[in-house]
Amino acid sequence: MRVTRSFIVIGIILLIWNLMGVAAFVMQYGADPGQLAKTDPDTAHAFATMPKWAWGAYAIAVSAGTLGAVALLMRKAVAASLFLLSVIAVLVQFGHTFLGTDLLAAKGWSVAIFPAFIILMAVVQWLYARSMVIRRVLR
């Protein structure tokens, strides 16, 4: 099946979105907690106390999402599985952030707006790739 121009545009947008996630991971993982504490002590504490498994979930989320976007552009059905893995890892990562820390109590529910958008995007990517598998655009 021939792909539409919108498929290519969506694939490129998803790739850029996921690459921004990789960049965020690299910046946050390498951030100096002392410097961050001067501007936002609550977030600095959350990052400083984040267990390795939660960092691992974060790394898996952004890596699987990026690989999923690449697979989507290559018209590979594995994109749906990679995006599903990303959804699961995003839920694990933010599950720790909001259930395993006092970030919500310290900063309020407004701190959950962008993470909710990230979760929504992860689900949308997975559903889109799955629909492309069903339509036999991805093989």
DSSP file (Angstrom, degrees, kcal/mol; ACC not computed):
  #  RESIDUE AA STRUCTURE BP1 BP2  ACC     N-H-->O    O-->H-N    N-H-->O    O-->H-N    TCO  KAPPA ALPHA  PHI   PSI    X-CA   Y-CA   Z-CA
    1    1 A M              0   0    0      0, 0.0     2,-0.2     0, 0.0   134,-0.0   0.000 360.0 360.0 360.0 135.9    0.0    0.0    0.0
    2    2 A R        -     0   0    0      1,-0.1     2,-0.2     0, 0.0   135,-0.0  -0.530 360.0-126.0 -74.6 137.9    1.3    3.4   -0.9
    3    3 A V        -     0   0    0     -2,-0.2     2,-0.1     1,-0.1    -1,-0.1  -0.592  20.5-126.0 -87.2 149.4    1.8    5.8    2.0
    4    4 A T     >  -     0   0    0     -2,-0.2     4,-1.5     1,-0.1     3,-0.2  -0.437  21.8-112.1 -87.5 164.5    0.2    9.2    2.1
    5    5 A R  H  > S+     0   0    0      1,-0.2     4,-2.5     2,-0.2     5,-0.2   0.865 118.8  58.3 -62.6 -35.8    1.9   12.5    2.6
    6    6 A S  H  > S+     0   0    0      1,-0.2     4,-2.9     2,-0.2    -1,-0.2   0.860 101.1  56.0 -64.8 -34.1    0.1   12.8    6.0
    7    7 A F  H  > S+     0   0    0      2,-0.2     4,-2.5    -3,-0.2    -1,-0.2   0.929 109.6  45.6 -61.5 -45.0    1.7    9.5    7.1
    8    8 A I  H  X S+     0   0    0     -4,-1.5     4,-2.5     2,-0.2    -2,-0.2   0.924 113.8  48.8 -63.9 -45.1    5.2   10.8    6.4
    9    9 A V  H  X S+     0   0    0     -4,-2.5     4,-2.5     2,-0.2    -2,-0.2   0.928 112.9  47.2 -62.2 -45.6    4.4   14.1    8.1
   10   10 A I  H  X S+     0   0    0     -4,-2.9     4,-2.7     1,-0.2     5,-0.2   0.922 111.9  51.4 -61.9 -44.0    3.0   12.4   11.2
   11   11 A G  H  X S+     0   0    0     -4,-2.5     4,-2.1    -5,-0.2    -2,-0.2   0.907 111.1  46.9 -60.0 -42.8    6.0   10.0   11.3
   12   12 A I  H  X S+     0   0    0     -4,-2.5     4,-2.6     2,-0.2    -1,-0.2   0.907 111.9  50.5 -66.8 -41.7    8.4   13.0   11.2
   13   13 A I  H  X S+     0   0    0     -4,-2.5     4,-2.7     1,-0.2    -2,-0.2   0.922 111.5  48.5 -61.5 -43.5    6.5   14.8   13.9
   14   14 A L  H  X S+     0   0    0     -4,-2.7     4,-2.4     2,-0.2    -1,-0.2   0.879 110.5  51.2 -65.7 -36.6    6.6   11.7   16.1
   15   15 A L  H  X S+     0   0    0     -4,-2.1     4,-2.5    -5,-0.2    -2,-0.2   0.937 111.7  46.5 -64.8 -45.4   10.3   11.3   15.5
   16   16 A I  H  X S+     0   0    0     -4,-2.6     4,-2.1     2,-0.2    -2,-0.2   0.925 111.8  52.1 -61.7 -44.4   11.0   14.9   16.4
   17   17 A W  H  X S+     0   0    0     -4,-2.7     4,-1.4     1,-0.2    -1,-0.2   0.923 112.7  44.7 -57.1 -46.6    8.8   14.5   19.5
   18   18 A N  H  X S+     0   0    0     -4,-2.4     4,-2.0     1,-0.2    48,-0.2   0.861 109.4  54.7 -70.8 -35.1   10.7   11.4   20.7
   19   19 A L  H  X S+     0   0    0     -4,-2.5     4,-2.4     1,-0.2    -1,-0.2   0.857 105.4  54.3 -65.0 -33.5   14.1   13.0   20.0
   20   20 A M  H  X S+     0   0    0     -4,-2.1     4,-2.4     2,-0.2    -1,-0.2   0.870 106.4  52.9 -65.4 -34.8   13.0   15.8   22.2
   21   21 A G  H  X S+     0   0    0     -4,-1.4     4,-2.4     2,-0.2    -2,-0.2   0.897 107.8  49.7 -64.6 -41.1   12.3   13.2   24.9
   22   22 A V  H  X S+     0   0    0     -4,-2.0     4,-2.6    40,-0.2    -2,-0.2   0.928 111.1  49.8 -61.9 -45.2   15.8   11.8   24.4
   23   23 A A  H  X S+     0   0    0     -4,-2.4     4,-2.4     1,-0.2    -2,-0.2   0.903 110.2  50.4 -61.4 -41.5   17.2   15.3   24.8
   24   24 A A  H  X S+     0   0    0     -4,-2.4     4,-2.8     2,-0.2     5,-0.3   0.916 110.4  50.3 -62.8 -42.9   15.2   15.9   28.0
   25   25 A F  H  X S+     0   0    0     -4,-2.4     4,-3.1     2,-0.2     5,-0.3   0.945 111.2  47.9 -59.4 -48.8   16.4   12.5   29.4
   26   26 A V  H  X S+     0   0    0     -4,-2.6     4,-1.8     1,-0.2    -2,-0.2   0.914 115.0  45.5 -60.1 -44.4   20.1   13.4   28.7
   27   27 A M  H  < S+     0   0    0     -4,-2.4     4,-0.3    -5,-0.2    -1,-0.2   0.916 117.1  43.5 -66.7 -42.8   19.7   16.9   30.2
   28   28 A Q  H >< S+     0   0    0     -4,-2.8     3,-0.8     1,-0.2    -2,-0.2   0.893 113.8  49.8 -72.6 -39.1   17.8   15.7   33.3
   29   29 A Y  H 3< S+     0   0    0     -4,-3.1    -1,-0.2    -5,-0.3    -2,-0.2   0.871 117.8  40.9 -66.0 -35.4   20.1   12.6   33.9
   30   30 A G  T 3< S+     0   0    0     -4,-1.8    -1,-0.2    -5,-0.3    -2,-0.2   0.370  88.8 125.2 -93.6   4.8   23.2   14.8   33.6
   31   31 A A    <   -     0   0    0     -3,-0.8     3,-0.1    -4,-0.3    -3,-0.1  -0.320  66.6-118.9 -67.8 146.5   21.8   17.7   35.6
   32   32 A D     >  -     0   0    0      1,-0.2     4,-2.5     2,-0.0     3,-0.3  -0.776  18.4-155.0 -84.4 110.1   23.7   19.1   38.6
   33   33 A P  H  > S+     0   0    0      0, 0.0     4,-2.5     0, 0.0    -1,-0.2   0.833  92.7  57.0 -57.4 -33.2   21.3   18.6   41.5
   34   34 A G  H  > S+     0   0    0      2,-0.2     4,-0.9     1,-0.2    10,-0.1   0.923 109.8  43.2 -64.2 -44.3   23.1   21.4   43.4
   35   35 A Q  H >> S+     0   0    0     -3,-0.3     4,-0.7     1,-0.2     3,-0.6   0.916 115.3  49.4 -66.2 -43.4   22.4   23.9   40.6
   36   36 A L  H >X S+     0   0    0     -4,-2.5     4,-3.4     1,-0.2     3,-1.0   0.872 103.9  60.2 -64.4 -36.7   18.9   22.7   40.2
   37   37 A A  H 3< S+     0   0    0     -4,-2.5    -1,-0.2     1,-0.3    -2,-0.2   0.789  97.2  60.9 -62.4 -27.8   18.2   23.0   43.9
   38   38 A K  H << S+     0   0    0     -4,-0.9    -1,-0.3    -3,-0.6    -2,-0.2   0.806 118.8  26.7 -68.8 -28.6   19.0   26.7   43.7
   39   39 A T  H << S+     0   0    0     -3,-1.0    -2,-0.2    -4,-0.7    -1,-0.2   0.788 141.3  10.2-102.9 -35.1   16.1   27.2   41.3
   40   40 A D     X  +     0   0    0     -4,-3.4     4,-2.4    -5,-0.1     5,-0.2  -0.666  59.0 178.9-148.8  85.5   13.7   24.4   42.2
   41   41 A P  H  > S+     0   0    0      0, 0.0     4,-2.3     0, 0.0     5,-0.2   0.823  82.0  55.2 -62.4 -32.3   14.4   22.4   45.3
   42   42 A D  H  > S+     0   0    0      2,-0.2     4,-2.0     1,-0.2     5,-0.1   0.938 112.3  41.4 -67.3 -45.9   11.4   20.1   45.0
   43   43 A T  H  > S+     0   0    0      2,-0.2     4,-2.5     1,-0.2     5,-0.2   0.895 113.3  54.6 -67.4 -39.5   12.3   19.0   41.5
   44   44 A A  H  X S+     0   0    0     -4,-2.4     4,-2.7    -8,-0.2    -2,-0.2   0.912 108.9  48.5 -59.5 -42.6   15.9   18.7   42.5
   45   45 A H  H  X S+     0   0    0     -4,-2.3     4,-1.9     2,-0.2    -1,-0.2   0.908 109.9  51.9 -64.4 -41.4   15.0   16.4   45.4
   46   46 A A  H  < S+     0   0    0     -4,-2.0     4,-0.4     1,-0.2    -2,-0.2   0.919 114.3  42.8 -62.2 -43.4   12.8   14.3   43.1
   47   47 A F  H >< S+     0   0    0     -4,-2.5     3,-1.0     1,-0.2    -2,-0.2   0.912 112.8  52.6 -68.1 -41.9   15.6   13.8   40.6
   48   48 A A  H 3< S+     0   0    0     -4,-2.7    -1,-0.2     1,-0.2    -2,-0.2   0.808 115.7  40.1 -65.6 -29.8   18.3   13.2   43.3
   49   49 A T  T 3< S+     0   0    0     -4,-1.9    -1,-0.2    -5,-0.2    -2,-0.2   0.366  82.7 124.5-101.5   4.7   16.2   10.5   44.9
   50   50 A M    <   -     0   0    0     -3,-1.0     5,-0.0    -4,-0.4    -3,-0.0  -0.507  62.2-125.8 -68.5 122.3   15.0    8.8   41.7
   51   51 A P    >>  -     0   0    0      0, 0.0     4,-2.0     0, 0.0     3,-0.7  -0.236  18.7-110.3 -68.9 159.6   16.0    5.2   41.8
   52   52 A K  H 3> S+     0   0    0      1,-0.3     4,-2.7     2,-0.2     5,-0.2   0.851 117.2  58.1 -58.5 -36.5   17.9    3.6   39.0
   53   53 A W  H 3> S+     0   0    0      2,-0.2     4,-2.1     1,-0.2    -1,-0.3   0.858 105.8  49.5 -65.0 -32.9   14.9    1.5   37.9
   54   54 A A  H <> S+     0   0    0     -3,-0.7     4,-2.2     2,-0.2    -1,-0.2   0.896 111.1  48.8 -71.8 -39.7   12.9    4.7   37.4
   55   55 A W  H  X S+     0   0    0     -4,-2.0     4,-2.6     2,-0.2    -2,-0.2   0.899 110.8  52.7 -61.8 -39.1   15.7    6.2   35.4
   56   56 A G  H  X S+     0   0    0     -4,-2.7     4,-2.6     2,-0.2    -2,-0.2   0.907 107.5  49.9 -61.9 -42.5   15.8    2.9   33.4
   57   57 A A  H  X S+     0   0    0     -4,-2.1     4,-2.7     2,-0.2    -1,-0.2   0.908 110.7  50.6 -62.0 -41.3   12.1    3.2   32.7
   58   58 A Y  H  X S+     0   0    0     -4,-2.2     4,-2.2     2,-0.2     5,-0.3   0.929 111.2  48.0 -60.7 -46.7   12.6    6.8   31.5
   59   59 A A  H  X S+     0   0    0     -4,-2.6     4,-2.3     1,-0.2     5,-0.2   0.901 113.0  47.9 -62.4 -41.8   15.5    5.6   29.2
   60   60 A I  H  X S+     0   0    0     -4,-2.6     4,-3.0     2,-0.2     5,-0.4   0.910 109.4  54.7 -65.2 -41.7   13.3    2.8   27.9
   61   61 A A  H  X S+     0   0    0     -4,-2.7     4,-1.8     1,-0.2    -2,-0.2   0.940 115.0  37.0 -57.8 -50.3   10.4    5.1   27.3
   62   62 A V  H  X S+     0   0    0     -4,-2.2     4,-2.1     2,-0.2   -40,-0.2   0.864 119.0  49.2 -75.2 -34.5   12.3    7.6   25.2
   63   63 A S  H  X S+     0   0    0     -4,-2.3     4,-2.9    -5,-0.3     5,-0.2   0.944 113.4  45.1 -68.2 -47.7   14.4    4.9   23.4
   64   64 A A  H  X S+     0   0    0     -4,-3.0     4,-2.5    -5,-0.2    -2,-0.2   0.889 113.5  51.3 -64.2 -38.7   11.4    2.8   22.5
   65   65 A G  H  X S+     0   0    0     -4,-1.8     4,-2.1    -5,-0.4    -1,-0.2   0.922 112.3  45.7 -63.3 -43.7    9.5    5.8   21.4
   66   66 A T  H  X S+     0   0    0     -4,-2.1     4,-2.2   -48,-0.2    -2,-0.2   0.934 114.9  46.3 -65.9 -46.2   12.3    7.0   19.2
   67   67 A L  H  X S+     0   0    0     -4,-2.9     4,-2.8     1,-0.2    -1,-0.2   0.867 110.7  55.0 -63.8 -35.2   12.9    3.5   17.7
   68   68 A G  H  X S+     0   0    0     -4,-2.5     4,-2.4    -5,-0.2    -1,-0.2   0.906 107.8  48.4 -62.7 -41.8    9.1    3.2   17.2
   69   69 A A  H  X S+     0   0    0     -4,-2.1     4,-2.3     2,-0.2    -2,-0.2   0.900 112.4  48.5 -65.8 -40.5    9.0    6.5   15.2
   70   70 A V  H  X S+     0   0    0     -4,-2.2     4,-1.6     2,-0.2    -2,-0.2   0.934 112.7  48.2 -63.6 -45.8   12.0    5.3   13.1
   71   71 A A  H  <>S+     0   0    0     -4,-2.8     5,-2.9     1,-0.2     4,-0.3   0.881 109.2  54.3 -62.2 -38.4   10.2    1.9   12.5
   72   72 A L  H ><5S+     0   0    0     -4,-2.4     3,-1.7     1,-0.2    -1,-0.2   0.946 108.7  47.6 -60.0 -48.7    7.0    3.7   11.6
   73   73 A L  H 3<5S+     0   0    0     -4,-2.3    -1,-0.2     1,-0.3    -2,-0.2   0.797 111.2  51.6 -63.9 -27.6    8.8    5.8    9.0
   74   74 A M  T 3<5S-     0   0    0     -4,-1.6    -1,-0.3    -5,-0.2    -2,-0.2   0.428 115.8-120.0 -86.6   0.9   10.4    2.5    7.7
   75   75 A R  T < 5 +     0   0    0     -3,-1.7    64,-2.3    -4,-0.3     2,-0.4   0.864  59.6 153.1  62.4  40.9    6.9    1.0    7.5
   76   76 A K    > < -     0   0    0     -5,-2.9     3,-1.7    62,-0.2    -1,-0.2  -0.863  47.7-141.0-103.7 133.4    7.7   -1.8   10.0
   77   77 A A  T >> S+     0   0    0     -2,-0.4     3,-1.5     1,-0.3     4,-0.6   0.719  94.6  78.9 -64.2 -22.2    5.0   -3.3   12.1
   78   78 A V  H 3> S+     0   0    0      1,-0.3     4,-2.5     2,-0.2    -1,-0.3   0.691  73.9  81.6 -60.9 -16.5    7.4   -3.5   15.1
   79   79 A A  H <> S+     0   0    0     -3,-1.7     4,-2.6     1,-0.2    -1,-0.3   0.896  87.5  53.6 -55.3 -41.7    6.6    0.2   15.5
   80   80 A A  H <> S+     0   0    0     -3,-1.5     4,-2.1    49,-0.3    -1,-0.2   0.916 109.8  46.4 -62.7 -42.9    3.4   -0.7   17.3
   81   81 A S  H  X S+     0   0    0     -4,-0.6     4,-2.4     2,-0.2    -1,-0.2   0.902 112.6  50.3 -65.8 -40.8    5.2   -2.9   19.8
   82   82 A L  H  X S+     0   0    0     -4,-2.5     4,-2.1     1,-0.2    -2,-0.2   0.909 110.8  48.7 -64.5 -41.7    7.9   -0.3   20.4
   83   83 A F  H  X S+     0   0    0     -4,-2.6     4,-2.3    -5,-0.2    43,-0.3   0.877 110.1  52.1 -66.2 -36.4    5.3    2.4   21.1
   84   84 A L  H  X S+     0   0    0     -4,-2.1     4,-2.4     2,-0.2    -2,-0.2   0.920 108.4  50.8 -64.5 -42.5    3.5    0.0   23.5
   85   85 A L  H  X S+     0   0    0     -4,-2.4     4,-2.5     1,-0.2    -2,-0.2   0.900 109.3  52.0 -59.2 -40.3    6.7   -0.6   25.3
   86   86 A S  H  X S+     0   0    0     -4,-2.1     4,-2.7     2,-0.2    -2,-0.2   0.911 107.5  51.9 -62.4 -43.2    7.2    3.2   25.5
   87   87 A V  H  X S+     0   0    0     -4,-2.3     4,-2.3    35,-0.2    -2,-0.2   0.942 111.4  46.9 -58.0 -48.6    3.6    3.6   27.0
   88   88 A I  H  X S+     0   0    0     -4,-2.4     4,-2.1     1,-0.2    -2,-0.2   0.925 113.8  47.4 -61.3 -45.4    4.4    1.0   29.7
   89   89 A A  H  X S+     0   0    0     -4,-2.5     4,-2.8     1,-0.2    -1,-0.2   0.880 110.1  52.7 -66.1 -37.8    7.7    2.6   30.5
   90   90 A V  H  X S+     0   0    0     -4,-2.7     4,-2.8     2,-0.2     5,-0.3   0.914 109.7  49.5 -62.5 -42.1    6.2    6.1   30.7
   91   91 A L  H  X S+     0   0    0     -4,-2.3     4,-1.9    -5,-0.2    -2,-0.2   0.896 112.3  47.5 -65.2 -39.7    3.6    4.9   33.1
   92   92 A V  H  X S+     0   0    0     -4,-2.1     4,-2.1     2,-0.2    -2,-0.2   0.945 113.6  48.1 -64.1 -47.7    6.2    3.2   35.3
   93   93 A Q  H  X S+     0   0    0     -4,-2.8     4,-2.1     1,-0.2    -2,-0.2   0.952 118.0  38.3 -59.9 -52.6    8.4    6.4   35.2
   94   94 A F  H  X S+     0   0    0     -4,-2.8     4,-2.6     1,-0.2     5,-0.3   0.782 108.8  64.1 -73.7 -24.7    5.6    8.8   36.1
   95   95 A G  H  X>S+     0   0    0     -4,-1.9     4,-2.4    -5,-0.3     5,-0.5   0.934 108.1  42.2 -59.1 -44.5    4.0    6.3   38.5
   96   96 A H  H  X5S+     0   0    0     -4,-2.1     4,-2.3     3,-0.2     5,-0.3   0.933 112.3  54.2 -65.7 -45.0    7.2    6.6   40.5
   97   97 A T  H  <5S+     0   0    0     -4,-2.1     6,-0.5     1,-0.2     4,-0.3   0.895 121.9  27.6 -57.6 -42.2    7.4   10.4   40.1
   98   98 A F  H  <5S+     0   0    0     -4,-2.6     6,-0.2     2,-0.1    -1,-0.2   0.735 132.2  33.0 -97.6 -23.5    3.9   11.0   41.4
   99   99 A L  H  <5S+     0   0    0     -4,-2.4    -3,-0.2    -5,-0.3    -2,-0.2   0.696 121.7  45.2-101.7 -23.4    3.3    8.0   43.7
  100  100 A G  S  <<S+     0   0    0     -4,-2.3     2,-0.3    -5,-0.5    -3,-0.2   0.426 113.1  46.3-102.6   0.4    6.8    7.6   45.0
  101  101 A T  S    S-     0   0    0     -5,-0.3     3,-0.3    -4,-0.3     4,-0.2  -0.816  78.0-121.2-131.5 173.6    7.7   11.2   45.7
  102  102 A D  S  > S+     0   0    0     -2,-0.3     4,-2.4     1,-0.2     5,-0.2   0.063  74.5 117.4-101.3  24.4    6.0   14.2   47.4
  103  103 A L  H  > S+     0   0    0     -6,-0.5     4,-2.7     1,-0.2     5,-0.4   0.886  74.1  49.7 -61.0 -42.0    6.2   16.3   44.2
  104  104 A L  H  > S+     0   0    0     -3,-0.3     4,-2.4    -7,-0.2    -1,-0.2   0.917 112.9  46.9 -63.6 -42.7    2.4   16.6   43.9
  105  105 A A  H  4 S+     0   0    0      1,-0.2    -2,-0.2     2,-0.2    -1,-0.2   0.881 117.5  43.5 -65.6 -37.3    2.1   17.7   47.6
  106  106 A A  H  < S+     0   0    0     -4,-2.4    -2,-0.2     1,-0.1    -1,-0.2   0.870 130.8  20.0 -76.9 -37.7    4.9   20.2   47.2
  107  107 A K  H  < S-     0   0    0     -4,-2.7     3,-0.3    -5,-0.2    -3,-0.2   0.562 101.6-126.1-114.2 -11.4    4.0   21.7   43.8
  108  108 A G    ><  -     0   0    0     -4,-2.4     3,-1.4    -5,-0.4    -1,-0.2  -0.146  42.8 -57.8  87.6 173.3    0.3   20.9   43.3
  109  109 A W  G >  S+     0   0    0      1,-0.3     3,-2.2     2,-0.2     4,-0.3   0.678 118.8  79.1 -68.3 -19.2   -1.5   19.2   40.5
  110  110 A S  G >  S+     0   0    0     -3,-0.3     3,-1.3     1,-0.3     4,-0.4   0.786  82.8  67.1 -61.4 -24.1   -0.3   21.7   37.9
  111  111 A V  G <  S+     0   0    0     -3,-1.4    -1,-0.3     1,-0.2    -2,-0.2   0.658  94.6  59.0 -68.6 -14.6    3.0   19.8   37.9
  112  112 A A  G <> S+     0   0    0     -3,-2.2     4,-2.1     1,-0.1    -1,-0.2   0.496  81.1  86.7 -92.9  -4.3    1.1   16.8   36.3
  113  113 A I  H <> S+     0   0    0     -3,-1.3     4,-1.8    -4,-0.3    -1,-0.1   0.959  93.0  39.6 -64.0 -52.6   -0.2   18.7   33.2
  114  114 A F  H  > S+     0   0    0     -4,-0.4     4,-2.5     1,-0.2    -1,-0.2   0.922 115.1  51.9 -67.6 -42.6    2.9   18.1   31.0
  115  115 A P  H  > S+     0   0    0      0, 0.0     4,-2.5     0, 0.0    -1,-0.2   0.892 108.4  53.1 -58.2 -36.8    3.4   14.5   32.2
  116  116 A A  H  X S+     0   0    0     -4,-2.1     4,-2.4     1,-0.2    -2,-0.2   0.896 109.0  49.2 -63.5 -38.6   -0.3   13.8   31.4
  117  117 A F  H  X S+     0   0    0     -4,-1.8     4,-2.7     2,-0.2    -1,-0.2   0.897 109.4  51.8 -65.7 -40.4    0.3   15.2   27.9
  118  118 A I  H  X S+     0   0    0     -4,-2.5     4,-2.3     2,-0.2    -2,-0.2   0.920 110.8  47.8 -61.9 -44.1    3.4   12.9   27.5
  119  119 A I  H  X S+     0   0    0     -4,-2.5     4,-2.3     2,-0.2    -2,-0.2   0.924 111.7  50.7 -61.8 -44.6    1.3    9.9   28.5
  120  120 A L  H  X S+     0   0    0     -4,-2.4     4,-2.7     1,-0.2    -2,-0.2   0.922 110.4  49.1 -59.1 -45.6   -1.4   11.0   26.1
  121  121 A M  H  X S+     0   0    0     -4,-2.7     4,-2.6     1,-0.2    -1,-0.2   0.892 109.1  52.6 -62.4 -40.0    1.1   11.3   23.3
  122  122 A A  H  X S+     0   0    0     -4,-2.3     4,-1.9     2,-0.2   -35,-0.2   0.919 112.4  44.9 -62.4 -43.1    2.6    7.9   24.1
  123  123 A V  H  X S+     0   0    0     -4,-2.3     4,-2.8     2,-0.2     5,-0.2   0.917 112.4  51.3 -66.9 -43.5   -0.9    6.3   23.8
  124  124 A V  H  X S+     0   0    0     -4,-2.7     4,-2.7     1,-0.2     5,-0.2   0.909 109.2  51.2 -61.0 -42.9   -1.7    8.2   20.6
  125  125 A Q  H  X S+     0   0    0     -4,-2.6     4,-2.6     2,-0.2     5,-0.2   0.929 112.0  46.8 -59.2 -45.6    1.5    7.0   19.0
  126  126 A W  H  X S+     0   0    0     -4,-1.9     4,-2.7   -43,-0.3    -2,-0.2   0.934 113.6  47.1 -63.1 -47.0    0.8    3.4   19.9
  127  127 A L  H  X S+     0   0    0     -4,-2.8     4,-2.3     2,-0.2    -1,-0.2   0.888 112.4  50.4 -63.8 -38.9   -2.8    3.6   18.7
  128  128 A Y  H  X S+     0   0    0     -4,-2.7     4,-1.9    -5,-0.2    -2,-0.2   0.948 112.6  45.5 -63.6 -48.6   -1.7    5.3   15.4
  129  129 A A  H  X S+     0   0    0     -4,-2.6     4,-1.9     1,-0.2   -49,-0.3   0.909 112.4  51.9 -62.3 -41.7    0.9    2.6   14.7
  130  130 A R  H  X S+     0   0    0     -4,-2.7     4,-2.4     1,-0.2    -1,-0.2   0.902 108.7  50.5 -61.2 -41.0   -1.5   -0.2   15.6
  131  131 A S  H  X S+     0   0    0     -4,-2.3     4,-2.0     1,-0.2    -1,-0.2   0.854 108.4  52.8 -66.3 -33.1   -4.1    1.3   13.2
  132  132 A M  H  <>S+     0   0    0     -4,-1.9     5,-2.7     2,-0.2     6,-1.5   0.835 108.4  50.3 -71.1 -31.4   -1.4    1.4   10.5
  133  133 A V  H ><5S+     0   0    0     -4,-1.9     3,-1.4     3,-0.2    -2,-0.2   0.933 110.4  49.5 -66.8 -46.4   -0.6   -2.3   11.1
  134  134 A I  H 3<5S+     0   0    0     -4,-2.4    -2,-0.2     1,-0.3    -1,-0.2   0.881 111.8  48.2 -60.8 -38.4   -4.4   -3.1   10.9
  135  135 A R  T 3<5S-     0   0    0     -4,-2.0    -1,-0.3    -5,-0.2    -2,-0.2   0.440 114.9-120.6 -81.8   0.9   -4.6   -1.2    7.6
  136  136 A R  T < 5S+     0   0    0     -3,-1.4    -3,-0.2     2,-0.2    -2,-0.1   0.750  80.1 123.0  64.3  27.2   -1.4   -3.0    6.4
  137  137 A V  S   <S+     0   0    0     -5,-2.7     2,-0.4    -6,-0.2    -4,-0.2   0.838  73.0  51.5 -77.7 -37.2    0.5    0.1    5.9
  138  138 A L              0   0    0     -6,-1.5   -62,-0.2    -9,-0.2    -2,-0.2  -0.852 360.0 360.0-101.2 135.8    3.1   -1.3    8.3
  139  139 A R              0   0    0    -64,-2.3   -63,-0.2    -2,-0.4    -1,-0.1   0.362 360.0 360.0-121.4 360.0    4.4   -4.8    7.6
